[in-house]
Amino acid sequence: MAPENGGEPVFLIFGKSGWIGGLVGELLKKGGYKFEYANARLEDRATIVSEIERVKPTHVLNAAGVTGRPNVDWCEDNKVATIRSNVIGCLNLADVTNQMGIHMTYYGTGCIFHYDEDFPEGSGKGFMESDKPNFTGSYYSFTKAIVESLLKEYPNVLTLRVRMPIVADLTYPRNFITKIIKYDKVVDIPNSMTVLPELLPYSIEMAKRKLTGIMNYTNPGAISHNEILQLYKEYIDPEFTWSNFTIEEQAKVIVAPRSNNLLDTKRIESEFPEILSIKDSLIKYVFEPNAKKKTEVLAAVKEMRGR
């Protein structure tokens, strides 16, 4: 049975040491919401139950899991740890919250699809929430596809498909833009992406609305690596240069293949009609704010890049 608390939402966040978990906590604090970070490990069912009984949340936000450091290639050599966190732990929390009548929002991934003959690059046809994952090239994506297919059976769970998450801090290592600014060469493929400063507040609202099922959690449209770097050049560093290489050439310097796709955004647009297209969101939430402190940002980026 769901906890009684007089109608006021109470959030319990799993993933306090993670990037998204930290950002969600900051948002809840700023919004004046009652929340706590969980201390229980996802695989420890008894501790999860006791923590939920203590906090009495109306909503659980699961931002825990492993993506690998510095990137998903880590998962290729740490498969058991990846399973324990991304599959067993996630299902454990979903099962406990379901039995206790509590809504759970899971920050998952949309990196479980890739362009193919049915969804060609540049066609404008995006993968829908109902489509089955077709990309298991990395072990990270493989585990995420498995857990998504199992979570959809839980009537209390909302799974958000996050893709190539972006924030305004251009030196933050997990930021997709930071990554491609640092690389000497990048592929140039249009992708769906998640601009967190715009979309994270939506996730809190989705939890309050108790939406369930799967949600393609990206801004509408797709944008390529070159288009993003061109925006960086226009707004921040007019002297910035880069070069491209092919997916085949990229494969020689990474362990696991990477996902490239366009996700259909009709569902999130129906909930939040004001959502910006990916390019407009990047300009509003990333490039315009950084352009106002261009000298400071440019110095920090150059120090990070070492050149």
N, C-alpha and C positions, 0 to 999 in steps of 0.2 A: 504494500500500500504506500502511495506517495506521502511524503511528510507533510504535516499541516504547519503552515506558518503565517496564516492570516492573509494570504494572497500576494505577499511580497516575494518576488523571485529571489532565490538564494542559489548561487553558483558554486560548484566545486570543480576546480580545474586540475586535471592531470597533465603533467608536462611542465612543471614550474621551472625547470632548468633549460627548457627548449626555447627556441626563437618565437614561435607563434604563441606558445603558452605565456611567455613573458609579455608579449604585446597585448594579448587578450586581457591579462590581469590589469595592465595599465589602463585599458579602455574601461573596464568595469569600475576601477577606482575613480577614474575621471567622471564616469556617469553616476557615481554615488550608489552603486549596487553593492549588496552584501555578497561577499565571496570569500573563499579560502582556497589556498593551494593544497592539494592532496600530498601526503607524505608516503602513502602506501605505494608499493611497486605493483605494476599491473598484473604480474603473475601471482601475487599473494592475495588470494581470494578472501581469506578470513580478515586480513587487515583492511581490505577495501570495504567489506561489510561493516566493520566496526567504525571506520572513518565516516562512512555515509550515515550510520546511526547517530554519530556524534554531531556532525555538521547539519544534518537534515536538509540537504539541498533539494530544490525543486528541479534543478537542471545540472547535469554533469557535462563538462566540456572536455573531450579527450584530445589533447594536442601532444600526447606522448608517442614515443616510437623512435625507431632509428632510421636515419636517412644515410648515415655514414659520414665520416670526416676524412679528408676534405670534401668527398663527394660519394656518390652511390657505389663507386667501385669498391669501397670498404666492405660492402655487404657480400661481395663475391668470395671474400676470404673469411667471412664471419657469419656463415649461414645459420648456424644453430642460434646464435645470439639474435640474429635478425628474425628468425621464426618466433623465438621466445617473446620478443617485444611486439613485433608487428602483427603476429597472428594470435598466438596463445593469449598474450596479455590483453590485446584489444577485444577479443571474444569474451574473455573473462569479465571485463568491465561491462560489456554490452549485456551479458547474461545476468550479472548481478543487478544492474539498473532495471532490466526488464522484470526481474522477479520482485523488485521493490517498487515498481510502478513509477520510475523516474525517467524523464526524457534525457537522452544522451545525444550530443552533437559530436561527430567524429571528423577531425580535420584529416582527410585522406589525400589521395592524389589522383590527378587526371593523366598521369604519365603511365597509363596502361593501354594506350591506343597508339597506332601509328598509321600514317597515310598508306592506302593500298588502292587496288583497282576499284573498289566500291566507294572509297572516300579519297579521291585524288587530291593531291596538293594543289591549291589554287582554285578548286572547284566551288568553294563556298559552302560545300556540304559538310556539316559538322556531326560528330558522334553525339548521339542522344543519350539521356540517362538510362534508357532501356537497352542500349547496345551492349553486347558482351565484349569485354576486353580482348584485343587482338595483338597486344604487345607484351611479351614476356622475355624480352632480350636481356634485361638485367634482373638479378635475383631480387633486388629491391622491388621492382615492378611486379615480378612474379608473386611475391608474398602479398603485395597490396591488392593485386587482382583477386587472389584467393580470399582474402579477408572481406573485400567488398561483396563478393558473391554470397558469402555466408551472412554478413551483417544485414543484407536486405530482407532476410527472413524475420528480423526482430522488429516488431511494430512500434517500438519506442525510439528507434535510432534514425538520425539524419546523418548521412555521409556526404561530406563536402569534397568534391574533386578539385583540389588545389593544383595549379600548374605554374611552374617557373616563377615563384613568388617574388614580388618586387616591393621595396620600400624606398623612402626618400634618401636614406643614408647611402651615399655612393661609395663608401669605404667599408660597409658592413659585408663580411665575407660570404654570408648566405644569400645576399641579394643577387638576383640574376644579372642585373646590369653591372654590378661590381665584378662578377665573374668574367663577363665578356669584355669589359674594359681592360682587364688584366691579361687576357690571352693575346698572344702574338697573332694567331689566326683564328677565325671563327667560321663556322658554316653559315649559310644564309638561307634559312628556311622559315616561312611564316608559321607562327604558333599562337595558340591561345595562352594567355597569361593572367595571373592574379595580382592586381595592384592592391596590396594589403591595406594601405591607409583608407581607401574607399570601401573595400569589401569586408574588412573585419567587423566594422560596426553592423553590417548586414547579418553577420553570423549570430551575433547576440540577439538581434531582432528575430531571426529565424527560430532560435531556441525558444524565445518567449512565445512565438506563435505556435510552437510545438510542431513544426513541419517535420515530416519523416520521409524515408526513402532516400533516393540519391539526388544530389543537386550538382550540376556542372557549375563550379564555383569560380568562374572566370569572367573577365570583362568581355563584352561582345566583340566579335571580330578576331582577326589574327594580325600579328606584326612580326616582321622578320628581324634577325640580328642586325642586318645593315641599316634598317630603318631606325632602330633604337640608337645605334651608334651615330647615325646622322643627326638625330635629335641631340645627342650628347655634344656633338661637334658644334651644332648651331647654338645651343644654349650655354654651354660651359667652356669648351676648349676648341677654338677654331683651327688650332694646329694639330688636332688629333688625327692620326691616320691608323688604318688597319688593313689587313688583307684577308682574303677568304681561302678556304680549302674545301674539298669535297667530303662527303660522308665517308667515302672510302679512305681518304687521307686521314680523316679524324680517327677512324677505327684503329689506326696504327699507334695512336698516342693515348688511347683509353682502353680500359679492360673490358667494360660492358657497353653494348650499344645504347644509344639514347632514344627516347621517345620524341616524336614530332607529330603534332596533330592540331586539328581544329575541333573544339567542342561546341555543340549547339547550346545556345543560351536562352532559349525561349522561356524555360521555367523560371530562371532567376529574374529575367526581364518582366515576367508577369507579376512577380512579388515586389520588385523594385523598378518601376518604369523609369525612374530617374537615373539609373545606372549609366555610366559613360562608356563609350567605345574605348577599346584598349589604347588607342593613340591619344584620344582626348584626356583619358584618365592619367596617362603618363605625363602629359604636358601639365595638367592641373596639379597633380599630387607629387610629382618628382622634379620635373625640369624647371618649371616656373619658380618654385620655392628655392631651388638651388641656384638659379640664375641671379636671385636677389643677393646672394652672398658668394658670387662667382669666384672671387680671388681666394677666399678661404677654402672653398670646396676644391678648387683646382690644385691648390698647394697640398691639401690632404690626399687627393687622388694621386698626384705625382709622387708623393712620399710612399704611398702604398704600392704603387707600380715599380718604384725604384728607378724611375726615369721620367 
